[in-house]
Structures are given as C-alpha cells and as structure tokens.
Amino acid sequence: MHKSFSLDLLEVGEQATIRQLDSLELPSKFYEMGLLPGAVVEIKHKAPFHGPIGLQISSSQTLIAIRKSEALHIFVEK
C-alpha cells in the first residue's frame, strides 16, 4: 500500500492519483473541473517562490493552475 501525500510535493513531470480532498478548504469549482478522488493528475509547471502549480487532469486533458496553499489540501498517491 502506498502512502498519500499533498499534491505540492510532486515534481514537474510526475503523475499521481488523487485519493482525498479536504473539502472544507477547497472551492467547489475544483470538483467541477474534475479534481476528484481517483483522477490522475500530472504536474506540468511549478512557479518559483511558492507560486502557482500547473497541472493536467488526465481524464479530460484539462490544464489548470492552482495555488500552493490549495495543493496542500489535495492528497495524492503515486
């Protein structure tokens, strides 16, 4: 069994599966965009100095940017 960790710990080019979201800390638009448990995401870009993280949702090929503070509430597993 793999251990889950927050999305912000992934490096550019790495893929992981979302296992859990802290729904109290994230806006509902994340769910509407497809950030749901079971979705596979890939890190496409990480801005320096704790800037936004660009990620692609594999199922829909959607490319979005989220704040690092939001990525801390999305737990993934490789």
Secondary structure, DSSP 4 states (H G I P E B T S, - for coil): -PPPEEGGGPPTT-EEEEEEE-TTTS-THHHHTT--TT-EEEEEEE-TTT--EEEEETTTTEEEEE-HHHHTTEEEE-
